[in-house]
Amino acid sequence: MWLIVLLFIAVIFIIITTSRLKWHPFFSLLVAAFGFGAFSGTMSLEDVVKSVNSGFGNTIGFIGIVIIAGSIIGKFLEKSGGAFTLAQSTLRIVGKKNVPLALGIIGYIVSIPVFCDSGFIIIAPLAKALSKQVKISFAVGAMALSLGLILTHSIIPPTPGPVGAAGILKADLGLVILLGLPVTLIGLMAGWLFAIKIASKTYIDPLPGITETEVKSDGGPSLGLSLMPIFMPILLIILRSVCLLPAAPFGVGKISMFINFFGQPVVALLIGVVLSLLLPKKLTREMVSSTGWVGEAIIAAATIIIITGCGGAFGQVLQNSGIGQVINSNLSGAKSLSILLPVIIAASLKTAQGSGTVAIITGAGIMAPLLGTLGLDSAVARALVVVALGSGGMIASHANDSYFWVVTQMSGMTVNQGYKLQTVGTLVVGVFASLAVLLLSLFVL
């Protein structure tokens, strides 16, 4: 049990040093990562260093360019007035009172094929502009978007977590989607209520230093041009997800290779960057210089990338320490919990090591040999176990989760605000989704 005790100490250390002592998260996360590894008793000091390096490098390698590209797109949308063009058009459709719900639905749809990290980066400029337009705190818009994104990312295929779990448990993906939809819709309503009732008590300026009047007076780009940098990358990523389905709807020839290449998040977002260059009335050398819009965007992205990388380093040390096996041995005997057991396992793994995808897939490996004993070996039950793992895999996003740092840093939240909003918000939607799974099990099992 020492690893679990040490985990609590590490998490408390991060919380105190970042929120009370005002340490930079970079320093707190690295100290926690090295400290946990050194005192774990399961890793040599050399392995600790390797884990930190690989966790940091792999995380940045996966999301670094995506964050930079998304930041550049966001900066051009903000500076050119494109974000306000999108905001005004959206407002005409949904009305001022429904902006948080609209952002939640946008996130819910976008994250079905797109990683929630990438989805938040892509949609954040629109969320900021909408929040500015209706004069609400960005805490509301950010949480509505963030929670909408994490729901479908965790439960609805073709995101890797539920797809991997379905493969391990031999669950039908169609059943996973059918059972996952009502569960995620209940979670979406819970996330929306959390955003408008709880997050609204925290004020965050959506676009500090930029007023609605200033942007409007410049005359923003057209709606079509404003949409392209955001939704073209999303469309390409969706097409790639469809292309990679087992049925191979696009075949296995050159068309498939073309879609697979351009649909990768890095390539798709770089295409979005190129399209964002069309937003200003006149593109100048200064805009793309190190001191212009591109330079500002890269500087803003650097902090996010570094902190996200440190979160990945901490998570890698936790995974390599063997804490997953400890949790497995302590929870796998709780067979009377039936459909709630996968929720508890996934939530424990998620909270312990940060990655929802790792928690869901690892949880599926733990659950696979228990299905028969628990009476969960029917086709419907196997699909519901996948949904239950996804529901638990949202509980709860905190310091060792890269998504926590993407949301907090891109939203302008302090670390303390991140715990109150992102951590509690993911806890709320995860619990409501889990309760929905329990309720659904009464009818389908």
C-alpha beads as a LAMMPS data file, in Angstrom:
LAMMPS data file: protein, C-alpha beads

445 atoms
444 bonds

1 atom types
1 bond types

-500.0 500.0 xlo xhi
-500.0 500.0 ylo yhi
-500.0 500.0 zlo zhi

Masses

1 110.0

Atoms # bond

1 1 1 0.000 0.000 0.000
2 1 1 3.046 2.279 0.172
3 1 1 2.607 3.355 -3.455
4 1 1 -0.959 4.511 -2.803
5 1 1 0.137 6.420 0.310
6 1 1 3.020 7.945 -1.632
7 1 1 0.620 8.954 -4.410
8 1 1 -1.556 10.866 -1.946
9 1 1 1.555 12.589 -0.575
10 1 1 2.652 13.549 -4.107
11 1 1 -0.775 14.921 -5.032
12 1 1 -1.015 16.917 -1.786
13 1 1 2.506 18.245 -2.429
14 1 1 1.523 19.457 -5.908
15 1 1 -1.671 21.069 -4.617
16 1 1 0.049 22.883 -1.738
17 1 1 3.104 24.058 -3.688
18 1 1 1.111 25.345 -6.680
19 1 1 -1.925 26.832 -4.917
20 1 1 -0.503 27.936 -1.543
21 1 1 3.193 28.508 -2.144
22 1 1 2.622 29.734 -5.727
23 1 1 5.315 27.530 -7.244
24 1 1 5.321 27.245 -11.011
25 1 1 3.629 23.939 -11.992
26 1 1 6.753 23.011 -13.981
27 1 1 8.791 22.876 -10.777
28 1 1 6.094 21.219 -8.645
29 1 1 5.379 18.452 -11.158
30 1 1 9.041 17.626 -11.747
31 1 1 9.806 17.489 -8.017
32 1 1 6.758 15.275 -7.477
33 1 1 7.766 12.991 -10.347
34 1 1 11.342 12.537 -9.130
35 1 1 10.233 12.282 -5.496
36 1 1 7.587 9.646 -6.176
37 1 1 9.957 7.571 -8.284
38 1 1 12.825 7.810 -5.811
39 1 1 10.744 6.788 -2.805
40 1 1 8.543 4.230 -4.566
41 1 1 10.917 1.348 -3.886
42 1 1 10.008 -0.221 -7.235
43 1 1 12.260 1.820 -9.515
44 1 1 15.989 2.441 -9.651
45 1 1 17.116 6.063 -9.787
46 1 1 18.189 5.487 -13.384
47 1 1 14.689 4.222 -14.247
48 1 1 13.170 7.303 -12.610
49 1 1 15.221 9.582 -14.854
50 1 1 14.321 7.518 -17.929
51 1 1 10.625 7.648 -16.992
52 1 1 10.703 11.426 -16.542
53 1 1 12.511 11.940 -19.837
54 1 1 10.292 9.569 -21.812
55 1 1 7.083 10.867 -20.243
56 1 1 8.021 14.474 -20.939
57 1 1 9.295 13.763 -24.455
58 1 1 6.446 11.495 -25.501
59 1 1 3.808 13.945 -24.276
60 1 1 5.391 16.916 -26.027
61 1 1 6.057 14.823 -29.128
62 1 1 2.389 13.893 -29.284
63 1 1 0.825 17.278 -28.555
64 1 1 3.538 19.948 -28.888
65 1 1 3.028 20.929 -32.525
66 1 1 -0.732 20.551 -32.100
67 1 1 -0.701 23.104 -29.261
68 1 1 1.480 25.541 -31.225
69 1 1 -0.671 25.227 -34.338
70 1 1 -3.857 25.631 -32.335
71 1 1 -2.419 28.658 -30.576
72 1 1 -1.539 30.305 -33.916
73 1 1 -5.035 29.616 -35.286
74 1 1 -6.534 31.059 -32.121
75 1 1 -4.351 34.172 -32.256
76 1 1 -5.263 34.901 -35.899
77 1 1 -8.958 34.361 -35.117
78 1 1 -8.709 36.761 -32.175
79 1 1 -6.628 39.472 -33.847
80 1 1 -8.424 39.446 -37.202
81 1 1 -11.914 39.505 -35.717
82 1 1 -12.735 36.043 -37.056
83 1 1 -13.599 34.747 -33.590
84 1 1 -16.181 37.483 -33.169
85 1 1 -17.613 36.723 -36.599
86 1 1 -18.134 33.140 -35.441
87 1 1 -19.534 34.320 -32.141
88 1 1 -22.077 36.632 -33.735
89 1 1 -23.220 33.916 -36.137
90 1 1 -23.550 31.374 -33.329
91 1 1 -25.459 33.850 -31.178
92 1 1 -27.995 34.376 -33.942
93 1 1 -28.664 30.639 -33.910
94 1 1 -28.627 29.722 -30.212
95 1 1 -29.428 33.016 -28.493
96 1 1 -27.449 34.661 -25.722
97 1 1 -28.895 32.526 -22.931
98 1 1 -27.836 29.239 -24.525
99 1 1 -24.135 29.838 -25.188
100 1 1 -22.848 27.419 -22.484
101 1 1 -25.146 24.644 -23.729
102 1 1 -24.076 25.336 -27.319
103 1 1 -20.397 25.032 -26.338
104 1 1 -21.107 21.811 -24.473
105 1 1 -22.817 20.341 -27.540
106 1 1 -19.997 21.508 -29.832
107 1 1 -17.462 19.786 -27.553
108 1 1 -19.657 16.683 -27.328
109 1 1 -19.743 16.326 -31.116
110 1 1 -16.142 17.323 -31.860
111 1 1 -14.564 14.894 -29.368
112 1 1 -16.144 11.783 -30.854
113 1 1 -13.270 11.510 -33.356
114 1 1 -10.850 14.100 -31.893
115 1 1 -8.729 13.899 -28.733
116 1 1 -10.221 16.217 -26.127
117 1 1 -6.868 18.030 -25.801
118 1 1 -6.873 18.859 -29.522
119 1 1 -10.587 19.649 -29.488
120 1 1 -10.215 22.159 -26.672
121 1 1 -7.273 23.837 -28.402
122 1 1 -9.240 24.132 -31.658
123 1 1 -12.539 25.372 -30.182
124 1 1 -11.146 27.593 -27.379
125 1 1 -10.972 30.748 -29.563
126 1 1 -14.649 30.384 -30.456
127 1 1 -15.537 29.762 -26.805
128 1 1 -13.629 32.878 -25.743
129 1 1 -15.306 35.043 -28.357
130 1 1 -18.778 33.763 -27.461
131 1 1 -18.148 34.352 -23.758
132 1 1 -16.937 37.879 -24.519
133 1 1 -19.968 38.607 -26.681
134 1 1 -22.514 37.633 -24.028
135 1 1 -20.428 39.113 -21.197
136 1 1 -20.033 35.935 -19.135
137 1 1 -16.985 34.555 -17.355
138 1 1 -14.846 32.317 -19.512
139 1 1 -14.933 29.835 -16.636
140 1 1 -18.492 29.034 -17.788
141 1 1 -17.614 28.639 -21.470
142 1 1 -14.390 26.745 -20.761
143 1 1 -16.055 24.223 -18.463
144 1 1 -19.055 23.674 -20.732
145 1 1 -16.648 22.980 -23.601
146 1 1 -14.169 20.930 -21.567
147 1 1 -16.795 18.656 -20.013
148 1 1 -18.609 18.179 -23.327
149 1 1 -15.309 17.131 -24.888
150 1 1 -14.260 14.653 -22.209
151 1 1 -17.602 12.827 -22.218
152 1 1 -17.567 11.501 -25.760
153 1 1 -13.770 11.174 -25.750
154 1 1 -14.066 8.725 -22.851
155 1 1 -17.119 6.735 -23.922
156 1 1 -18.024 6.959 -27.625
157 1 1 -15.891 5.201 -30.310
158 1 1 -13.784 5.788 -32.375
159 1 1 -11.639 7.430 -29.684
160 1 1 -8.881 5.006 -28.576
161 1 1 -10.057 4.362 -25.004
162 1 1 -13.443 2.791 -25.729
163 1 1 -12.171 1.160 -28.930
164 1 1 -9.274 -0.467 -27.049
165 1 1 -11.533 -1.568 -24.199
166 1 1 -14.067 -3.011 -26.618
167 1 1 -11.314 -5.003 -28.297
168 1 1 -10.051 -6.420 -25.005
169 1 1 -13.557 -7.275 -23.763
170 1 1 -14.767 -8.452 -27.195
171 1 1 -17.617 -5.941 -27.062
172 1 1 -19.590 -4.848 -30.122
173 1 1 -18.761 -1.219 -31.021
174 1 1 -22.304 -0.583 -32.243
175 1 1 -23.706 -1.605 -28.858
176 1 1 -21.097 0.534 -27.111
177 1 1 -22.294 3.568 -29.096
178 1 1 -25.991 2.806 -28.510
179 1 1 -25.531 2.356 -24.759
180 1 1 -23.027 5.187 -24.517
181 1 1 -25.249 7.845 -26.087
182 1 1 -27.874 8.070 -23.283
183 1 1 -25.118 7.906 -20.656
184 1 1 -23.128 10.737 -22.248
185 1 1 -26.249 12.862 -22.761
186 1 1 -27.003 12.660 -19.034
187 1 1 -23.384 13.591 -18.369
188 1 1 -23.686 16.494 -20.824
189 1 1 -26.649 17.909 -18.905
190 1 1 -24.733 17.543 -15.627
191 1 1 -21.705 19.336 -17.144
192 1 1 -23.883 22.160 -18.474
193 1 1 -25.522 22.656 -15.071
194 1 1 -22.107 22.622 -13.387
195 1 1 -20.873 25.292 -15.812
196 1 1 -23.823 27.677 -15.339
197 1 1 -24.356 27.110 -11.606
198 1 1 -20.875 26.532 -10.182
199 1 1 -18.292 27.760 -12.698
200 1 1 -20.211 31.035 -13.109
201 1 1 -19.108 32.018 -9.587
202 1 1 -15.493 32.329 -10.821
203 1 1 -14.727 35.232 -13.156
204 1 1 -12.150 34.841 -15.913
205 1 1 -11.886 37.459 -18.665
206 1 1 -12.269 35.606 -21.990
207 1 1 -10.113 38.005 -23.995
208 1 1 -8.198 40.360 -21.693
209 1 1 -7.037 43.493 -23.458
210 1 1 -9.434 42.990 -26.379
211 1 1 -12.836 44.643 -26.426
212 1 1 -15.790 43.800 -28.622
213 1 1 -15.783 47.325 -30.029
214 1 1 -12.111 47.170 -30.992
215 1 1 -12.519 43.959 -32.954
216 1 1 -15.759 44.944 -34.632
217 1 1 -14.306 48.255 -35.782
218 1 1 -11.623 46.387 -37.747
219 1 1 -14.247 44.582 -39.801
220 1 1 -13.729 40.857 -39.298
221 1 1 -13.448 38.256 -42.064
222 1 1 -16.477 36.492 -43.511
223 1 1 -18.155 33.575 -41.750
224 1 1 -16.844 31.109 -44.340
225 1 1 -13.232 32.198 -43.900
226 1 1 -13.610 32.220 -40.113
227 1 1 -14.975 28.673 -40.080
228 1 1 -12.287 27.131 -42.271
229 1 1 -9.291 27.150 -39.845
230 1 1 -11.386 25.449 -37.149
231 1 1 -13.607 23.009 -38.976
232 1 1 -11.317 21.945 -41.822
233 1 1 -8.896 20.264 -39.362
234 1 1 -11.866 18.676 -37.566
235 1 1 -13.282 17.389 -40.846
236 1 1 -9.920 15.914 -41.860
237 1 1 -9.488 14.219 -38.472
238 1 1 -13.030 12.790 -38.660
239 1 1 -12.391 11.443 -42.164
240 1 1 -9.213 9.758 -40.933
241 1 1 -11.135 8.117 -38.069
242 1 1 -13.695 6.800 -40.548
243 1 1 -10.900 5.675 -42.861
244 1 1 -9.297 3.609 -40.087
245 1 1 -12.495 1.691 -39.252
246 1 1 -12.207 -2.096 -39.737
247 1 1 -14.672 -1.933 -42.654
248 1 1 -12.185 0.337 -44.538
249 1 1 -14.915 2.464 -46.195
250 1 1 -12.337 4.333 -48.296
251 1 1 -10.537 1.166 -49.351
252 1 1 -6.802 0.560 -48.966
253 1 1 -5.473 2.470 -51.961
254 1 1 -4.131 5.968 -52.569
255 1 1 -7.313 7.697 -51.392
256 1 1 -7.025 5.960 -48.032
257 1 1 -3.331 6.891 -47.751
258 1 1 -4.147 10.502 -48.646
259 1 1 -6.902 10.777 -46.005
260 1 1 -4.790 9.008 -43.387
261 1 1 -1.918 11.467 -43.896
262 1 1 -3.887 14.716 -43.978
263 1 1 -6.195 13.579 -41.161
264 1 1 -3.427 13.195 -38.607
265 1 1 -3.930 15.942 -35.957
266 1 1 -0.513 17.535 -36.574
267 1 1 -1.011 17.765 -40.351
268 1 1 -4.680 18.772 -40.086
269 1 1 -3.906 21.608 -37.680
270 1 1 -0.995 22.844 -39.786
271 1 1 -3.459 23.060 -42.680
272 1 1 -5.638 25.074 -40.304
273 1 1 -2.680 27.406 -39.699
274 1 1 -2.317 27.985 -43.449
275 1 1 -6.040 28.735 -43.722
276 1 1 -5.830 31.134 -40.770
277 1 1 -3.364 33.251 -42.776
278 1 1 -6.307 34.157 -45.013
279 1 1 -8.178 35.814 -42.134
280 1 1 -6.484 39.247 -41.984
281 1 1 -7.530 41.798 -44.592
282 1 1 -3.878 42.007 -45.561
283 1 1 -1.224 39.561 -44.373
284 1 1 1.979 41.396 -43.469
285 1 1 5.501 40.291 -42.641
286 1 1 5.076 41.628 -39.121
287 1 1 2.137 39.286 -38.450
288 1 1 4.227 36.157 -39.123
289 1 1 7.401 37.463 -37.434
290 1 1 8.761 36.495 -34.023
291 1 1 7.299 39.699 -32.566
292 1 1 3.996 39.546 -34.435
293 1 1 0.892 37.380 -34.132
294 1 1 2.780 34.140 -34.767
295 1 1 5.462 35.068 -32.246
296 1 1 2.851 35.912 -29.600
297 1 1 1.087 32.618 -30.212
298 1 1 4.276 30.560 -29.888
299 1 1 5.261 32.300 -26.647
300 1 1 1.796 31.630 -25.229
301 1 1 1.975 27.989 -26.334
302 1 1 5.430 27.419 -24.816
303 1 1 4.221 27.548 -21.222
304 1 1 1.339 25.212 -21.976
305 1 1 3.645 22.717 -23.706
306 1 1 6.193 22.710 -20.867
307 1 1 3.569 22.207 -18.156
308 1 1 1.757 19.553 -20.191
309 1 1 5.064 17.747 -20.699
310 1 1 5.757 17.777 -16.957
311 1 1 2.293 16.346 -16.349
312 1 1 3.198 13.575 -18.787
313 1 1 6.485 12.959 -16.954
314 1 1 4.681 12.608 -13.624
315 1 1 2.119 10.257 -15.158
316 1 1 4.849 8.098 -16.746
317 1 1 6.641 7.686 -13.423
318 1 1 3.366 6.619 -11.814
319 1 1 2.695 4.080 -14.561
320 1 1 6.235 2.632 -14.421
321 1 1 6.127 2.359 -10.627
322 1 1 3.565 -0.453 -10.860
323 1 1 0.780 1.392 -9.063
324 1 1 -1.740 -0.022 -11.562
325 1 1 -0.970 -3.562 -10.390
326 1 1 -1.371 -2.492 -6.767
327 1 1 -4.815 -1.093 -7.479
328 1 1 -5.690 -4.228 -9.446
329 1 1 -4.812 -6.531 -6.542
330 1 1 -6.804 -4.419 -4.088
331 1 1 -9.971 -4.003 -6.163
332 1 1 -10.316 -7.104 -8.316
333 1 1 -11.713 -9.093 -5.383
334 1 1 -14.729 -6.805 -4.957
335 1 1 -16.965 -8.985 -7.117
336 1 1 -20.236 -8.012 -5.425
337 1 1 -19.983 -4.543 -6.963
338 1 1 -20.863 -5.927 -10.423
339 1 1 -21.342 -3.089 -12.947
340 1 1 -19.868 -0.506 -10.535
341 1 1 -16.572 -2.413 -10.302
342 1 1 -15.300 -1.202 -13.715
343 1 1 -16.243 2.347 -12.704
344 1 1 -14.226 2.091 -9.479
345 1 1 -11.245 0.467 -11.185
346 1 1 -11.114 3.042 -14.002
347 1 1 -11.628 5.981 -11.611
348 1 1 -8.845 4.731 -9.341
349 1 1 -6.460 4.293 -12.265
350 1 1 -7.409 7.661 -13.778
351 1 1 -6.906 9.507 -10.498
352 1 1 -3.650 7.658 -9.872
353 1 1 -1.846 8.053 -13.192
354 1 1 -3.686 10.786 -15.095
355 1 1 -4.460 9.261 -18.487
356 1 1 -8.119 8.412 -19.063
357 1 1 -7.229 6.264 -22.075
358 1 1 -4.697 4.269 -20.036
359 1 1 -7.234 3.902 -17.206
360 1 1 -9.959 2.636 -19.563
361 1 1 -7.753 0.171 -21.425
362 1 1 -5.981 -1.052 -18.258
363 1 1 -9.355 -1.367 -16.541
364 1 1 -10.593 -3.499 -19.446
365 1 1 -7.640 -5.840 -18.952
366 1 1 -8.506 -6.134 -15.258
367 1 1 -12.198 -6.738 -15.973
368 1 1 -11.782 -9.278 -18.789
369 1 1 -11.198 -12.338 -16.547
370 1 1 -13.952 -11.250 -14.136
371 1 1 -16.857 -10.940 -16.582
372 1 1 -18.081 -14.507 -16.168
373 1 1 -17.903 -14.400 -12.373
374 1 1 -19.785 -11.088 -12.281
375 1 1 -22.450 -12.261 -14.738
376 1 1 -21.385 -9.667 -17.307
377 1 1 -20.441 -11.910 -20.224
378 1 1 -23.423 -11.265 -22.516
379 1 1 -23.005 -9.029 -25.587
380 1 1 -24.982 -6.181 -24.017
381 1 1 -23.188 -6.532 -20.672
382 1 1 -19.754 -6.432 -22.308
383 1 1 -20.700 -3.217 -24.128
384 1 1 -22.052 -1.707 -20.901
385 1 1 -18.797 -2.555 -19.104
386 1 1 -16.935 -0.525 -21.759
387 1 1 -19.279 2.418 -21.107
388 1 1 -18.791 1.974 -17.342
389 1 1 -15.002 2.043 -17.770
390 1 1 -15.307 5.245 -19.799
391 1 1 -17.503 6.829 -17.130
392 1 1 -14.987 6.004 -14.406
393 1 1 -12.123 7.088 -16.651
394 1 1 -13.278 10.710 -16.355
395 1 1 -12.932 10.777 -12.541
396 1 1 -11.087 13.045 -11.949
397 1 1 -8.805 15.271 -14.026
398 1 1 -6.098 16.839 -11.852
399 1 1 -2.384 17.655 -11.770
400 1 1 -1.130 14.411 -13.359
401 1 1 -3.474 14.723 -16.353
402 1 1 -2.223 16.604 -19.425
403 1 1 -5.810 17.648 -20.226
404 1 1 -5.984 19.449 -16.861
405 1 1 -3.049 21.628 -17.861
406 1 1 -4.326 22.256 -21.394
407 1 1 -7.702 23.447 -20.066
408 1 1 -6.363 25.523 -17.176
409 1 1 -3.515 27.172 -19.064
410 1 1 -5.506 27.943 -22.228
411 1 1 -8.389 29.261 -20.120
412 1 1 -6.259 31.559 -17.999
413 1 1 -7.160 29.701 -14.792
414 1 1 -4.909 29.590 -11.765
415 1 1 -4.005 26.116 -10.540
416 1 1 -6.364 26.557 -7.596
417 1 1 -9.208 27.506 -9.958
418 1 1 -8.336 24.448 -12.035
419 1 1 -8.914 22.171 -9.046
420 1 1 -12.222 23.866 -8.246
421 1 1 -13.458 23.816 -11.842
422 1 1 -11.787 21.164 -14.025
423 1 1 -11.186 18.601 -11.266
424 1 1 -14.594 18.980 -9.632
425 1 1 -16.312 19.305 -13.025
426 1 1 -14.891 16.015 -14.323
427 1 1 -15.810 14.411 -11.009
428 1 1 -19.416 15.597 -11.407
429 1 1 -19.865 14.408 -15.010
430 1 1 -18.084 11.130 -14.243
431 1 1 -20.325 10.418 -11.259
432 1 1 -23.518 11.289 -13.160
433 1 1 -22.436 9.157 -16.119
434 1 1 -21.683 6.284 -13.727
435 1 1 -25.110 6.628 -12.111
436 1 1 -26.633 6.576 -15.592
437 1 1 -24.760 3.314 -16.279
438 1 1 -26.158 1.847 -13.050
439 1 1 -29.682 2.943 -13.983
440 1 1 -29.306 1.615 -17.518
441 1 1 -28.104 -1.737 -16.203
442 1 1 -31.462 -2.231 -14.439
443 1 1 -33.165 -2.292 -17.841
444 1 1 -30.669 -4.023 -20.150
445 1 1 -28.957 -6.635 -17.957

Bonds

1 1 1 2
2 1 2 3
3 1 3 4
4 1 4 5
5 1 5 6
6 1 6 7
7 1 7 8
8 1 8 9
9 1 9 10
10 1 10 11
11 1 11 12
12 1 12 13
13 1 13 14
14 1 14 15
15 1 15 16
16 1 16 17
17 1 17 18
18 1 18 19
19 1 19 20
20 1 20 21
21 1 21 22
22 1 22 23
23 1 23 24
24 1 24 25
25 1 25 26
26 1 26 27
27 1 27 28
28 1 28 29
29 1 29 30
30 1 30 31
31 1 31 32
32 1 32 33
33 1 33 34
34 1 34 35
35 1 35 36
36 1 36 37
37 1 37 38
38 1 38 39
39 1 39 40
40 1 40 41
41 1 41 42
42 1 42 43
43 1 43 44
44 1 44 45
45 1 45 46
46 1 46 47
47 1 47 48
48 1 48 49
49 1 49 50
50 1 50 51
51 1 51 52
52 1 52 53
53 1 53 54
54 1 54 55
55 1 55 56
56 1 56 57
57 1 57 58
58 1 58 59
59 1 59 60
60 1 60 61
61 1 61 62
62 1 62 63
63 1 63 64
64 1 64 65
65 1 65 66
66 1 66 67
67 1 67 68
68 1 68 69
69 1 69 70
70 1 70 71
71 1 71 72
72 1 72 73
73 1 73 74
74 1 74 75
75 1 75 76
76 1 76 77
77 1 77 78
78 1 78 79
79 1 79 80
80 1 80 81
81 1 81 82
82 1 82 83
83 1 83 84
84 1 84 85
85 1 85 86
86 1 86 87
87 1 87 88
88 1 88 89
89 1 89 90
90 1 90 91
91 1 91 92
92 1 92 93
93 1 93 94
94 1 94 95
95 1 95 96
96 1 96 97
97 1 97 98
98 1 98 99
99 1 99 100
100 1 100 101
101 1 101 102
102 1 102 103
103 1 103 104
104 1 104 105
105 1 105 106
106 1 106 107
107 1 107 108
108 1 108 109
109 1 109 110
110 1 110 111
111 1 111 112
112 1 112 113
113 1 113 114
114 1 114 115
115 1 115 116
116 1 116 117
117 1 117 118
118 1 118 119
119 1 119 120
120 1 120 121
121 1 121 122
122 1 122 123
123 1 123 124
124 1 124 125
125 1 125 126
126 1 126 127
127 1 127 128
128 1 128 129
129 1 129 130
130 1 130 131
131 1 131 132
132 1 132 133
133 1 133 134
134 1 134 135
135 1 135 136
136 1 136 137
137 1 137 138
138 1 138 139
139 1 139 140
140 1 140 141
141 1 141 142
142 1 142 143
143 1 143 144
144 1 144 145
145 1 145 146
146 1 146 147
147 1 147 148
148 1 148 149
149 1 149 150
150 1 150 151
151 1 151 152
152 1 152 153
153 1 153 154
154 1 154 155
155 1 155 156
156 1 156 157
157 1 157 158
158 1 158 159
159 1 159 160
160 1 160 161
161 1 161 162
162 1 162 163
163 1 163 164
164 1 164 165
165 1 165 166
166 1 166 167
167 1 167 168
168 1 168 169
169 1 169 170
170 1 170 171
171 1 171 172
172 1 172 173
173 1 173 174
174 1 174 175
175 1 175 176
176 1 176 177
177 1 177 178
178 1 178 179
179 1 179 180
180 1 180 181
181 1 181 182
182 1 182 183
183 1 183 184
184 1 184 185
185 1 185 186
186 1 186 187
187 1 187 188
188 1 188 189
189 1 189 190
190 1 190 191
191 1 191 192
192 1 192 193
193 1 193 194
194 1 194 195
195 1 195 196
196 1 196 197
197 1 197 198
198 1 198 199
199 1 199 200
200 1 200 201
201 1 201 202
202 1 202 203
203 1 203 204
204 1 204 205
205 1 205 206
206 1 206 207
207 1 207 208
208 1 208 209
209 1 209 210
210 1 210 211
211 1 211 212
212 1 212 213
213 1 213 214
214 1 214 215
215 1 215 216
216 1 216 217
217 1 217 218
218 1 218 219
219 1 219 220
220 1 220 221
221 1 221 222
222 1 222 223
223 1 223 224
224 1 224 225
225 1 225 226
226 1 226 227
227 1 227 228
228 1 228 229
229 1 229 230
230 1 230 231
231 1 231 232
232 1 232 233
233 1 233 234
234 1 234 235
235 1 235 236
236 1 236 237
237 1 237 238
238 1 238 239
239 1 239 240
240 1 240 241
241 1 241 242
242 1 242 243
243 1 243 244
244 1 244 245
245 1 245 246
246 1 246 247
247 1 247 248
248 1 248 249
249 1 249 250
250 1 250 251
251 1 251 252
252 1 252 253
253 1 253 254
254 1 254 255
255 1 255 256
256 1 256 257
257 1 257 258
258 1 258 259
259 1 259 260
260 1 260 261
261 1 261 262
262 1 262 263
263 1 263 264
264 1 264 265
265 1 265 266
266 1 266 267
267 1 267 268
268 1 268 269
269 1 269 270
270 1 270 271
271 1 271 272
272 1 272 273
273 1 273 274
274 1 274 275
275 1 275 276
276 1 276 277
277 1 277 278
278 1 278 279
279 1 279 280
280 1 280 281
281 1 281 282
282 1 282 283
283 1 283 284
284 1 284 285
285 1 285 286
286 1 286 287
287 1 287 288
288 1 288 289
289 1 289 290
290 1 290 291
291 1 291 292
292 1 292 293
293 1 293 294
294 1 294 295
295 1 295 296
296 1 296 297
297 1 297 298
298 1 298 299
299 1 299 300
300 1 300 301
301 1 301 302
302 1 302 303
303 1 303 304
304 1 304 305
305 1 305 306
306 1 306 307
307 1 307 308
308 1 308 309
309 1 309 310
310 1 310 311
311 1 311 312
312 1 312 313
313 1 313 314
314 1 314 315
315 1 315 316
316 1 316 317
317 1 317 318
318 1 318 319
319 1 319 320
320 1 320 321
321 1 321 322
322 1 322 323
323 1 323 324
324 1 324 325
325 1 325 326
326 1 326 327
327 1 327 328
328 1 328 329
329 1 329 330
330 1 330 331
331 1 331 332
332 1 332 333
333 1 333 334
334 1 334 335
335 1 335 336
336 1 336 337
337 1 337 338
338 1 338 339
339 1 339 340
340 1 340 341
341 1 341 342
342 1 342 343
343 1 343 344
344 1 344 345
345 1 345 346
346 1 346 347
347 1 347 348
348 1 348 349
349 1 349 350
350 1 350 351
351 1 351 352
352 1 352 353
353 1 353 354
354 1 354 355
355 1 355 356
356 1 356 357
357 1 357 358
358 1 358 359
359 1 359 360
360 1 360 361
361 1 361 362
362 1 362 363
363 1 363 364
364 1 364 365
365 1 365 366
366 1 366 367
367 1 367 368
368 1 368 369
369 1 369 370
370 1 370 371
371 1 371 372
372 1 372 373
373 1 373 374
374 1 374 375
375 1 375 376
376 1 376 377
377 1 377 378
378 1 378 379
379 1 379 380
380 1 380 381
381 1 381 382
382 1 382 383
383 1 383 384
384 1 384 385
385 1 385 386
386 1 386 387
387 1 387 388
388 1 388 389
389 1 389 390
390 1 390 391
391 1 391 392
392 1 392 393
393 1 393 394
394 1 394 395
395 1 395 396
396 1 396 397
397 1 397 398
398 1 398 399
399 1 399 400
400 1 400 401
401 1 401 402
402 1 402 403
403 1 403 404
404 1 404 405
405 1 405 406
406 1 406 407
407 1 407 408
408 1 408 409
409 1 409 410
410 1 410 411
411 1 411 412
412 1 412 413
413 1 413 414
414 1 414 415
415 1 415 416
416 1 416 417
417 1 417 418
418 1 418 419
419 1 419 420
420 1 420 421
421 1 421 422
422 1 422 423
423 1 423 424
424 1 424 425
425 1 425 426
426 1 426 427
427 1 427 428
428 1 428 429
429 1 429 430
430 1 430 431
431 1 431 432
432 1 432 433
433 1 433 434
434 1 434 435
435 1 435 436
436 1 436 437
437 1 437 438
438 1 438 439
439 1 439 440
440 1 440 441
441 1 441 442
442 1 442 443
443 1 443 444
444 1 444 445
